[in-house]
Amino acid sequence: MDEPQNIMKELLSQRSDFILLGLTGRTGSGCTTTADILSSKSPKFPAINDLSNEDAEFFKGMDAYRYDIVKKYADENFPQFYSIKVSDFISAIFMETPESTCKEFFQMILNGSKEETDAFFAEFNFSSWTANLQRYRQVIDYIFDQGVNNIPSVQEVDFRTLLLKYSAFSKKFKELIDKHFGVGSYVKLYQAAGNSIRRAGTILCKYESKSFQIKYLHFLPEIINRVVKVLRRSQKKSGKSTCIVIDAIRNQYEAKYFQDRYASFYLVSVNAPNDDRTNYLRKVHKFTDDEIRTIDSKESGDLGSLPEQKCGECGAKSKVKKDEVGKLFTQNVKACLEISDIHLFNPRKEPQNNNILMAQLAWYISLMQHPGIVTPTSTERVMQIAYSAKLNSGCISRQVGAAVTDPHFSIKSIGWNDVADGQVPCNLRSLNGLKSNFNPAIYSKYERTDETFRKVASKQHSDYEKALSQNSNSLKGHNLAYCFKSIQNEVEGEKNQVHTRSLHAEENAFLQLAKSGSMGIEGGKLFTTASPCELCAKKAYQLGIKEIVYIDPYPGIARDHIIAIGDNPPKVIQFIGAVGNAYHRLYTPLMPYKDELQLLKG
């Protein structure tokens, strides 16, 4: 008869035998620090008393008891993770690229002279590194999909040695780049190299002019996936669990690649207060403010400003069309945060103090190994409702959800960004309908009668029809929904938020309070999946909201301009926790805990 412990181990093994984490976050937020903690042999998790009062919001009240339980579990069961750096494999692709092409790429991206570039490559000897890896050629050819289809038979120790060699190469490569071309140059170079790989499958000069092939969008995650397969196979042979952390994913489609393939994959965002993050980058990495702004702009999916032109047909002012394909292959941390499963907070006031971060890792890794070992926090419970509410949004640009509670987390209202009650949401209207349907309940008088607006909308509709005629499969069966604000801004040649049809999620939640006559909001809390704009921040302040809990760490000026002023400012708190499917996966126990204890007792 099986021992009770073995029965429980087998039941839990579906979760604990294979865990794959992808880290995402802005440069300087702490993804690498998180990966280092996860890959350390026996991390020492802090006790509640080791957490400072200022940063221990997550561990107060009942959450302190919850943490005591997960800490005990983590102290006994926390696994050691393999750390895979995405940048190491960008370095490996540099190694596989002809030196002449690398030199051209360096000069194009870093604006270095030929002499500077030649000096770099004279000091960094590519051929010696490449020769050092020849014994691993079969594995390398498999990883890079060079004609080896089956997973090579390789010893775990040999494969780990290969990964360490890639890591050493990458570290030296980056150090010399910064030495020859200035601090922060390697970040700029690797951002461009990643974009080139996603667009063209390799590192190329003038990659932006190359025709985009969708198969290359997953080039990097496919490399990492093959590494995961080799690691998993070698671990299985020795009867060990496989726990891997990927540092760091900054393109949403690379994240979705793993979300779609692995039930055991979690995308984990690591967030730090912006002031602390930028101070860390200045002090530790010696980045200038201009360099930090450039890095942040590139990581946020910003494709840059474009010149203005006039439409010869209708006279409307507009920007030159952005490269829509560029949105696919550039870094976009904003988009990664929106689809993250777990959100961690990493205060960087004391660079050597990682206690808050370690405590959160103990919490969520324990739940991955043993779902339901504790129940969700009150903050997670409410944010999960706001997160679910956003799916009701008919906005075709972005879905946002919000919830308002009293001081004790009792929910008083929920909202999502959408049109006023009784109006038809944007996702249920279409350019086809605008052209031929003059129903005043669906399309406004302005949309039905303004000649310039209809010409611009008609041009947009013609572009879709042209695409349909050129590719019979493209767009078939799709509702050709449109954004009124985008068309109106094109008509005016401006970028004006006042033209949006939708209420903001927070605004909608506040108005639900007025409709239902709810009391007890003063001193309450606002939960939002984004971060409130200036308009919604003012309304929260006026209502007497005392805490604003948000996910998106791109708050604009609302926090510094609207909230941080006056006698009664709300406290702004970065959300910590699991949302979406991860919330259910982590907090749904395999069996009632009483039954588990009875089983283990035998």
C-alpha positions in Angstrom: 0.0 0.0 0.0 1.3 3.5 -0.9 2.5 5.7 2.0 0.2 8.7 2.6 3.1 11.0 1.9 3.7 9.4 -1.5 0.0 9.8 -2.4 0.0 13.5 -1.6 3.3 13.9 -3.4 1.9 12.3 -6.5 -1.3 14.5 -6.3 0.8 17.6 -6.0 3.4 16.6 -8.6 1.4 17.9 -11.5 2.0 21.4 -10.1 5.4 21.1 -8.3 7.3 18.9 -10.8 7.4 21.6 -13.5 7.2 25.3 -12.9 8.0 27.9 -15.5 8.1 31.6 -14.7 8.6 34.5 -17.0 9.7 37.8 -15.4 8.7 41.2 -16.9 9.1 44.7 -15.8 10.9 48.0 -16.6 14.7 48.1 -16.6 15.8 48.6 -13.0 12.7 47.2 -11.4 14.4 44.1 -10.2 13.8 41.2 -12.6 17.4 40.1 -12.4 17.4 40.4 -8.6 14.3 38.2 -8.6 15.9 35.6 -10.9 19.0 35.5 -8.6 16.9 34.8 -5.5 15.0 32.1 -7.3 18.2 30.4 -8.6 20.0 30.6 -5.2 20.4 27.3 -3.4 18.7 28.0 -0.1 17.3 31.5 0.2 16.6 32.6 3.8 13.1 34.0 3.9 12.5 36.8 6.3 10.3 36.6 9.4 7.5 39.1 9.8 9.6 41.1 12.2 12.3 41.5 9.5 10.0 43.5 7.3 10.0 47.2 7.8 6.6 48.8 8.7 6.8 51.2 5.8 6.9 48.4 3.1 5.0 45.6 4.9 1.5 46.7 3.8 1.0 43.3 2.2 1.7 41.4 5.5 -0.6 43.1 8.0 -3.5 41.6 10.0 -4.6 38.2 8.7 -2.0 38.3 6.0 0.7 38.1 8.6 -0.8 34.7 9.7 -1.0 33.6 6.0 2.6 34.6 5.5 3.7 32.6 8.6 2.1 29.5 6.9 3.7 30.0 3.5 7.1 30.8 5.0 7.1 27.5 6.9 6.2 25.7 3.7 8.8 27.5 1.7 11.6 26.9 4.3 11.0 23.2 3.7 10.0 22.9 0.1 11.3 25.9 -1.9 12.9 24.7 -5.1 16.0 25.9 -6.8 15.3 27.5 -10.2 17.4 27.5 -13.4 17.7 31.1 -14.5 17.6 31.6 -18.3 18.4 35.2 -19.4 16.8 36.3 -22.7 19.7 38.7 -23.2 22.1 35.7 -23.1 20.5 34.2 -26.1 20.5 37.6 -27.9 24.3 37.5 -27.2 24.4 33.9 -28.5 22.8 35.1 -31.8 25.4 37.8 -32.0 28.0 35.0 -31.7 26.3 33.1 -34.6 26.2 36.3 -36.8 29.1 37.1 -39.2 31.5 39.6 -37.6 31.2 42.0 -40.6 27.4 42.2 -40.0 27.9 42.8 -36.3 30.2 45.7 -37.0 27.7 47.3 -39.3 25.0 46.8 -36.8 27.1 48.4 -34.0 27.9 51.4 -36.1 24.2 51.9 -37.1 22.8 51.6 -33.6 25.5 53.1 -31.4 26.6 55.7 -33.9 30.2 54.6 -33.3 33.0 55.3 -35.7 34.7 52.6 -37.7 37.8 53.0 -35.5 35.8 52.6 -32.3 34.0 49.5 -33.7 37.3 47.9 -34.9 38.8 48.5 -31.5 36.0 46.8 -29.8 36.2 43.7 -32.0 39.9 43.6 -31.7 39.6 43.4 -27.9 36.6 41.0 -28.0 37.7 37.9 -29.9 34.6 36.2 -31.3 36.5 33.3 -32.8 38.0 32.1 -29.5 34.5 32.1 -27.8 33.0 30.2 -30.8 35.8 27.6 -30.8 35.2 27.1 -27.1 31.7 25.9 -27.8 32.4 23.4 -30.6 31.9 20.4 -28.3 28.3 21.5 -27.8 27.6 21.9 -31.5 24.8 19.4 -31.7 22.9 20.9 -28.8 23.5 24.4 -30.1 22.2 23.4 -33.5 19.1 22.0 -31.8 18.5 25.1 -29.8 18.8 27.4 -32.8 16.8 25.0 -35.0 19.7 24.2 -37.4 18.5 20.9 -38.8 18.5 18.9 -35.5 14.9 18.0 -34.8 15.1 15.7 -31.8 16.3 16.6 -28.4 20.0 15.6 -28.2 21.0 13.2 -25.4 23.0 15.4 -23.1 24.1 15.2 -19.5 22.6 17.8 -17.2 26.1 19.0 -16.1 27.2 19.5 -19.7 24.1 21.5 -20.6 24.4 23.7 -17.5 28.0 24.3 -18.5 26.9 25.5 -22.0 24.4 27.9 -20.4 27.1 29.2 -18.0 29.4 29.8 -21.0 26.7 31.7 -22.8 26.2 33.7 -19.6 29.9 34.5 -19.3 30.1 35.5 -23.0 27.1 37.8 -22.5 28.5 39.4 -19.4 31.9 40.1 -21.0 30.3 41.3 -24.2 28.1 43.8 -22.4 30.9 45.1 -20.3 33.1 45.8 -23.3 30.2 47.5 -25.2 29.7 50.0 -22.4 33.5 50.4 -22.1 34.0 51.3 -25.8 30.7 53.1 -26.5 29.6 54.6 -23.2 27.5 53.5 -20.2 24.1 52.1 -21.2 25.1 51.4 -24.8 24.5 47.7 -24.4 20.8 48.3 -23.5 20.3 50.3 -26.6 22.1 47.7 -28.7 20.1 44.8 -27.3 16.8 46.5 -27.6 17.5 47.0 -31.4 18.9 43.5 -31.7 15.7 42.0 -30.1 13.6 44.0 -32.5 15.6 42.8 -35.5 15.4 39.2 -34.4 11.6 39.4 -34.0 11.2 41.0 -37.4 13.8 39.2 -39.5 14.9 36.1 -37.5 18.5 37.4 -37.3 20.5 40.6 -36.6 20.5 42.8 -39.7 21.3 46.4 -40.5 18.2 48.4 -41.6 16.0 45.6 -40.3 13.0 47.9 -40.2 12.9 48.0 -44.0 12.7 44.2 -44.2 9.4 42.6 -44.9 8.0 41.2 -41.7 7.4 37.5 -41.4 5.2 36.4 -38.6 7.2 33.2 -38.0 10.1 35.3 -36.6 8.0 36.9 -33.9 8.4 33.8 -31.8 12.1 33.2 -32.8 13.4 34.0 -29.3 10.8 32.2 -27.3 11.2 29.1 -29.5 14.9 29.1 -28.7 14.2 29.3 -25.0 11.4 26.7 -25.3 14.0 24.3 -26.8 16.3 25.0 -23.9 13.4 24.3 -21.5 12.8 21.0 -23.2 16.5 19.9 -22.9 16.5 20.9 -19.2 13.3 19.1 -18.5 14.5 16.0 -20.2 17.8 15.9 -18.3 15.9 16.5 -15.0 13.4 13.8 -15.6 16.2 11.3 -16.2 17.5 12.0 -12.7 14.0 12.1 -11.1 14.2 15.7 -10.2 11.6 18.5 -10.6 12.2 21.2 -13.2 11.8 24.8 -12.1 12.9 27.5 -14.6 12.8 31.3 -14.5 13.1 33.4 -17.7 14.7 36.8 -17.2 13.2 38.9 -18.7 10.3 39.0 -21.2 9.5 42.4 -22.6 7.3 41.6 -25.6 3.7 40.6 -25.0 3.6 38.1 -27.8 6.7 36.3 -26.5 4.8 36.1 -23.1 1.7 34.8 -24.8 3.8 32.1 -26.5 4.5 30.5 -23.1 1.0 31.2 -21.7 -0.5 29.3 -24.6 1.8 26.3 -24.3 2.3 25.7 -20.6 -0.4 25.4 -18.0 2.4 25.7 -15.4 3.7 29.0 -16.8 3.2 32.2 -14.8 4.1 35.7 -16.1 5.3 37.6 -13.1 5.7 41.4 -13.2 8.3 43.0 -10.9 7.4 46.7 -10.1 9.4 49.3 -8.3 8.5 52.9 -7.4 9.7 55.0 -10.2 11.8 57.4 -8.1 13.6 54.4 -6.4 14.1 52.7 -9.7 15.6 55.7 -11.5 17.8 56.4 -8.5 19.0 52.8 -8.6 19.8 53.1 -12.3 21.7 56.3 -11.7 23.8 55.0 -8.8 24.4 51.4 -9.7 24.5 51.5 -13.5 25.5 55.2 -13.9 22.7 55.9 -16.4 22.0 59.5 -17.1 18.4 60.9 -16.9 18.3 61.1 -20.7 19.4 57.5 -21.1 16.7 56.4 -18.6 14.0 58.3 -20.4 15.2 56.7 -23.7 15.1 53.2 -22.3 11.7 53.7 -20.7 10.3 55.1 -24.0 11.6 52.1 -26.0 10.3 49.6 -23.4 6.8 51.2 -23.3 6.1 50.3 -27.0 6.5 53.9 -28.1 7.2 54.0 -31.9 8.2 57.7 -31.8 6.5 60.8 -33.1 5.7 61.2 -36.8 5.3 64.2 -39.1 1.9 65.7 -39.9 0.3 65.7 -43.4 -2.9 66.9 -44.9 -5.4 64.6 -46.7 -5.7 65.8 -50.3 -9.2 64.5 -50.5 -10.9 65.9 -47.4 -8.3 68.4 -46.1 -8.2 66.7 -42.7 -4.8 66.9 -40.8 -3.3 63.6 -39.7 0.0 62.0 -38.8 1.8 59.8 -41.2 0.7 56.3 -40.5 2.9 54.5 -38.0 4.4 51.1 -38.9 1.6 49.0 -37.5 3.8 45.9 -37.8 6.3 47.7 -35.5 3.8 47.3 -32.6 4.3 43.5 -32.9 8.0 43.1 -32.6 9.1 46.0 -30.4 9.5 45.8 -26.6 6.2 46.7 -24.8 6.4 46.3 -21.0 3.1 48.1 -20.7 1.3 45.3 -22.6 3.2 42.6 -20.7 2.0 44.1 -17.4 -1.6 44.0 -18.6 -1.4 40.2 -19.2 0.8 39.3 -16.1 -0.5 36.6 -13.8 1.2 37.8 -10.7 2.4 41.2 -9.7 5.3 41.7 -7.2 6.4 44.9 -5.6 10.1 45.6 -5.1 11.0 48.7 -3.1 14.5 49.8 -4.0 15.2 52.2 -1.2 17.9 49.9 0.1 19.6 48.0 -2.8 20.8 45.2 -0.5 17.5 44.7 1.3 15.4 42.3 -0.6 13.2 41.1 2.2 9.9 42.3 0.8 10.6 40.7 -2.5 11.7 37.4 -0.9 8.6 37.3 1.2 6.4 37.6 -1.9 8.4 34.9 -3.7 7.9 32.5 -0.7 4.2 33.2 -0.8 3.6 32.6 -4.5 6.1 29.8 -5.1 4.5 27.9 -2.2 1.1 28.3 -3.8 2.4 27.1 -7.1 3.7 24.0 -5.4 0.7 23.6 -3.1 -2.5 25.4 -4.4 -4.8 26.6 -1.7 -2.3 26.4 1.2 -3.6 29.8 2.2 -6.6 32.0 1.1 -6.3 35.2 -1.0 -5.6 38.5 0.6 -8.5 41.1 0.8 -6.6 43.2 -1.8 -6.4 40.3 -4.2 -10.0 39.4 -3.8 -11.2 42.9 -4.7 -8.7 43.4 -7.5 -9.8 40.1 -9.0 -13.4 41.5 -9.2 -12.1 44.6 -10.9 -10.0 42.5 -13.2 -13.0 40.4 -14.1 -15.2 43.5 -14.6 -12.9 44.9 -17.3 -13.9 42.1 -19.6 -17.3 43.8 -19.9 -15.7 46.8 -21.6 -16.7 47.4 -25.2 -13.7 49.6 -25.8 -11.6 48.4 -28.8 -8.4 50.1 -27.5 -8.0 48.9 -23.9 -10.2 47.3 -21.3 -10.0 48.6 -17.7 -11.9 47.6 -14.6 -12.4 49.3 -11.2 -14.0 48.6 -7.9 -14.8 50.9 -4.9 -15.0 49.6 -1.4 -15.5 51.0 2.1 -12.5 51.0 4.5 -13.1 47.3 5.3 -12.9 46.0 1.7 -16.7 45.7 1.4 -17.5 46.3 -2.3 -19.9 49.2 -2.9 -19.6 49.4 -6.7 -17.7 48.2 -9.8 -17.2 49.8 -13.2 -15.4 49.3 -16.5 -14.6 51.7 -19.3 -17.6 51.8 -21.6 -20.2 54.1 -23.1 -23.1 55.5 -21.0 -25.9 53.1 -20.2 -28.3 52.8 -23.1 -25.7 53.6 -25.8 -24.2 51.0 -28.1 -20.5 50.1 -27.3 -17.8 50.7 -29.9 -17.2 46.9 -30.4 -20.8 46.4 -31.4 -20.8 49.2 -34.1 -19.0 49.1 -37.4 -17.8 51.2 -40.4 -20.2 49.2 -42.5 -23.0 50.3 -40.3 -21.8 53.9 -40.2 -21.9 53.9 -44.0 -25.4 52.6 -44.5 -27.2 52.5 -41.2 -28.7 55.8 -40.0 -30.3 54.6 -36.8 -30.0 57.4 -34.3 -29.9 54.9 -31.4 -26.6 53.5 -32.8 -24.8 56.4 -34.6 -24.9 60.0 -33.3 -26.2 62.9 -35.3 -22.7 64.2 -35.8 -21.5 60.8 -37.2 -24.5 60.7 -39.5 -24.3 64.3 -40.8 -20.7 65.7 -40.6 -19.2 65.6 -44.1 -15.6 65.7 -43.1 -16.0 63.0 -40.4 -17.8 60.7 -42.9 -15.0 61.2 -45.5 -12.3 60.2 -43.1 -14.3 57.2 -41.9 -15.1 56.2 -45.5 -11.4 56.3 -46.3 -10.7 54.0 -43.3 -13.5 51.7 -44.6 -12.0 51.7 -48.1 -8.6 50.6 -46.6 -10.3 47.6 -45.0 -12.1 46.7 -48.3 -8.8 46.9 -50.2 -7.2 44.6 -47.7 -10.1 42.2 -48.1 -9.8 42.2 -51.9 -6.0 41.6 -51.7 -6.2 38.7 -49.3 -9.5 36.8 -49.2 -8.7 35.3 -45.8 -7.8 38.5 -44.1 -10.5 40.2 -42.0 -13.2 37.8 -43.2 -15.9 37.5 -40.6 -14.5 40.4 -38.5 -16.7 43.2 -37.3 -15.0 46.4 -38.6 -15.4 48.3 -35.4 -13.9 51.8 -35.2 -12.8 54.3 -32.6 -14.7 57.6 -32.8 -11.9 59.4 -30.9 -9.2 58.3 -33.4 -11.3 59.4 -36.4 -12.2 62.8 -34.8 -8.6 63.5 -33.8 -7.6 62.8 -37.4 -10.3 65.2 -38.6 -9.0 67.9 -36.3 -5.3 67.1 -36.6 -5.1 67.0 -32.8 -4.8 64.5 -30.0 -7.7 65.2 -27.8 -9.0 62.8 -25.1 -12.3 64.7 -24.7 -13.7 63.0 -27.8 -13.8 59.5 -26.2 -17.3 58.0 -26.1 -16.5 55.9 -23.1 -16.6 56.7 -19.4 -13.4 55.6 -17.6 -13.7 52.6 -15.4 -13.1 54.5 -12.2 -15.6 57.2 -13.3 -18.2 54.6 -14.1 -17.8 53.0 -10.6 -18.2 56.4 -9.0 -21.4 57.1 -10.9 -22.8 53.7 -9.9 -22.5 55.0 -6.3 -24.6 58.0 -7.2 -27.2 55.9 -9.0 -27.7 53.5 -6.1 -27.3 56.1 -3.3 -24.5 54.1 -1.6 -23.1 55.5 1.6 -19.9 55.0 3.5 -17.4 55.7 0.7 -15.4 58.4 2.5 -12.3 56.8 3.8 -12.7 53.9 1.4 -10.6 52.4 -1.3 -10.4 52.5 -5.1 -9.0 49.4 -7.0 -8.2 49.9 -10.7 -6.4 47.6 -13.2 -4.8 50.7 -14.7 -3.8 53.8 -12.8 -6.2 56.7 -12.6 -5.9 59.7 -15.0 -6.0 63.3 -13.8 -9.8 63.5 -14.2 -10.5 60.3 -12.2 -7.8 61.1 -9.6 -9.6 64.4 -8.9 -12.9 62.6 -8.5 -11.4 60.0 -6.1 -9.9 62.8 -4.0 -13.3 64.6 -3.9 -15.1 61.5 -2.7 -12.6 61.1 0.2 -11.0 57.9 -1.1 -8.1 57.1 1.2 -6.3 54.4 -0.8 -5.9 53.9 -4.5 -4.6 50.4 -5.4 -3.5 50.1 -9.0 -1.7 47.6 -11.3 -0.3 49.7 -14.1 2.9 51.5 -13.0 2.7 54.1 -15.7 0.7 56.8 -13.9 1.4 59.9 -15.9 1.3 63.1 -13.8 -1.9 62.2 -11.9 0.0 61.0 -8.9 2.4 63.9 -8.6 0.0 66.6 -9.7 -3.5 65.7 -8.5 -3.0 63.3 -5.6 0.2 64.5 -3.8 -1.3 67.8 -2.7 -3.6 69.3 -0.2 -4.7 68.2 3.3 -6.3 64.9 2.6 -4.3 63.1 -0.2 -5.1 59.4 -0.8 -2.4 56.8 -0.3 -1.3 55.3 -3.7 -0.4 51.6 -3.5 1.1 49.4 -6.1 -0.9 46.1 -6.3 0.7 42.9 -5.1 -1.0 39.7 -6.0 -2.4 37.2 -8.5 -5.2 38.0 -10.9 -7.1 36.3 -13.7 -6.7 32.6 -14.2 -3.7 32.5 -11.9 -5.9 33.6 -9.0 -8.0 30.4 -9.4 -5.0 28.2 -10.1 -3.1 29.3 -7.0 -6.0 29.5 -4.5 -8.1 26.5 -5.5 -7.0 23.6 -3.2 -6.7 20.1 -4.6 -8.8 18.8 -1.8 -10.3 20.1 1.5 -7.4 20.8 3.9 -8.9 18.6 6.6 -8.9 15.7 4.2 -5.3 16.3 3.3 -4.2 16.3 6.9 -6.2 13.0 7.5 -4.5 11.5 4.5 -1.0 12.5 5.7 -1.8 11.2 9.2 -2.7 7.8 7.6 
